[in-house]
Amino acid sequence: MRFLIIPRPSKQDETPRENAPFDEKVFMAHMKYNEDMHRAGVLLAAEGLSASDRGAHVVFAGGKGTVLDGPFAETKELIGGFYMIEVASKEEAIAWALRYPGGFGNDDVLEIRPLTGASDLPPEIHELIEKAAPTWSVSFARPRSQ
């Protein structure tokens, strides 16, 4: 099963990560965490996200999209990065999350979300996927390891 682990600030924390001083010890703890997951064979991807002033929101209303450039005021709703892992169960994903070193100043909640896989969808949805995206549907339907 694939999961995203998403560090985000708690509702009380409004300190933007980009304003926090660099802490080499915390950074190295995070790199060791990445290395541990990589060596265990569970880490599929881990990326940080740039500050919100380099991004955009595309907001849809009435079938029309509008672009809003960053920065975004509600820092407590922004995430600083993610981990994508592949493990046998939600309990194993939680076990990896419990090893997370924290310490960046606004990452005190880890949201763990399973990714939707082919086995999560009914056959009629598979048929629609194959019809709309015939080449992509092959990779989506392919069983994952473990």
C-alpha positions as CSV (number, residue, x, y, z in Angstrom):
1,M,0.0,0.0,0.0
2,R,1.2,3.5,-0.8
3,F,0.9,6.3,1.6
4,L,1.7,10.0,1.8
5,I,3.1,11.3,5.0
6,I,2.5,15.0,5.0
7,P,4.2,17.2,7.8
8,R,2.1,20.3,8.5
9,P,1.8,22.8,11.3
10,S,-0.8,22.4,14.0
11,K,-3.7,24.9,14.0
12,Q,-1.9,26.8,16.8
13,D,1.4,27.2,14.9
14,E,1.6,30.1,12.5
15,T,5.4,30.4,12.1
16,P,6.3,30.0,8.5
17,R,9.1,27.6,7.8
18,E,10.9,30.0,5.5
19,N,11.4,32.4,8.5
20,A,12.9,29.7,10.8
21,P,16.7,29.7,11.2
22,F,18.6,26.8,9.6
23,D,19.5,24.1,12.2
24,E,22.1,21.7,10.8
25,K,21.4,19.1,13.6
26,V,17.7,19.0,12.7
27,F,18.5,18.9,8.9
28,M,20.9,16.0,9.4
29,A,18.2,14.1,11.5
30,H,15.8,14.5,8.6
31,M,18.4,13.2,6.1
32,K,19.0,10.2,8.3
33,Y,15.3,9.6,8.4
34,N,15.2,9.7,4.6
35,E,18.2,7.3,4.5
36,D,16.6,4.9,6.9
37,M,13.4,4.7,4.9
38,H,15.4,4.4,1.6
39,R,17.5,1.5,3.0
40,A,14.4,-0.2,4.3
41,G,13.1,-0.1,0.7
42,V,9.9,1.8,1.7
43,L,10.6,5.3,0.4
44,L,9.3,6.0,-3.1
45,A,9.7,9.8,-3.0
46,A,10.5,12.6,-0.5
47,E,10.5,16.2,-1.5
48,G,10.4,19.6,0.2
49,L,8.2,22.3,-1.3
50,S,9.4,25.9,-2.0
51,A,8.0,28.8,-0.2
52,S,4.4,29.8,-1.2
53,D,5.5,33.0,-2.9
54,R,6.9,30.9,-5.7
55,G,3.6,29.0,-6.2
56,A,0.1,29.6,-7.3
57,H,-3.4,28.4,-6.5
58,V,-5.8,27.7,-9.3
59,V,-9.3,28.2,-8.0
60,F,-12.4,26.9,-9.8
61,A,-15.8,28.5,-9.6
62,G,-18.7,28.1,-12.0
63,G,-16.5,25.9,-14.2
64,K,-13.9,28.6,-14.7
65,G,-10.3,28.6,-13.3
66,T,-8.7,31.7,-11.8
67,V,-5.0,31.9,-10.9
68,L,-3.9,33.4,-7.6
69,D,-0.2,33.9,-7.2
70,G,1.5,33.3,-3.8
71,P,2.4,34.1,-1.1
72,F,-0.6,32.7,0.7
73,A,-1.6,34.2,4.0
74,E,-2.8,31.1,5.7
75,T,0.5,29.4,6.4
76,K,-1.1,27.0,8.9
77,E,-2.7,25.3,5.8
78,L,0.4,25.0,3.8
79,I,2.6,21.9,3.8
80,G,6.4,22.0,3.5
81,G,6.9,18.7,1.8
82,F,5.9,15.1,1.7
83,Y,7.1,11.5,1.9
84,M,5.6,8.8,-0.3
85,I,6.1,5.4,1.1
86,E,5.1,1.8,0.1
87,V,4.4,-0.4,3.1
88,A,2.2,-3.4,3.9
89,S,-0.3,-1.6,6.1
90,K,-1.5,1.7,7.7
91,E,0.1,0.5,10.9
92,E,3.5,0.3,9.3
93,A,3.0,3.8,7.8
94,I,2.2,5.0,11.3
95,A,5.3,3.3,12.7
96,W,7.5,5.2,10.1
97,A,5.7,8.4,10.9
98,L,6.5,7.9,14.6
99,R,10.2,7.9,13.8
100,Y,9.9,11.3,12.1
101,P,12.5,13.7,13.7
102,G,10.4,16.9,13.5
103,G,12.1,20.1,14.7
104,F,11.5,22.4,11.8
105,G,9.2,24.6,13.9
106,N,6.0,24.1,12.1
107,D,5.8,20.3,11.4
108,D,4.1,19.0,14.5
109,V,1.3,17.2,12.8
110,L,1.9,14.3,10.3
111,E,-1.1,13.5,8.1
112,I,-1.0,9.9,6.8
113,R,-3.1,9.4,3.7
114,P,-3.4,6.2,1.7
115,L,-3.1,6.7,-2.1
116,T,-5.9,5.3,-4.2
117,G,-4.8,2.3,-6.1
118,A,-6.4,0.2,-8.8
119,S,-7.7,-2.4,-6.3
120,D,-9.6,0.4,-4.5
121,L,-11.9,1.1,-7.5
122,P,-14.8,-0.8,-8.9
123,P,-14.7,-2.4,-12.4
124,E,-16.9,0.3,-13.9
125,I,-14.4,3.0,-12.9
126,H,-11.6,0.9,-14.4
127,E,-13.5,0.8,-17.7
128,L,-13.9,4.6,-17.6
129,I,-10.2,5.1,-16.9
130,E,-9.2,2.8,-19.7
131,K,-11.5,4.6,-22.1
132,A,-10.3,8.1,-21.2
133,A,-6.6,7.3,-20.6
134,P,-5.7,4.1,-22.4
135,T,-1.9,4.4,-22.1
136,W,-1.9,5.7,-18.5
137,S,-4.4,3.1,-17.4
138,V,-1.8,0.4,-18.0
139,S,0.5,1.8,-15.4
140,F,-2.3,2.6,-13.0
141,A,-3.6,-1.0,-13.1
142,R,-0.1,-2.6,-12.7
143,P,0.2,-4.2,-9.3
144,R,2.7,-2.5,-6.9
145,S,5.4,-4.4,-5.0
146,Q,4.7,-5.9,-1.6
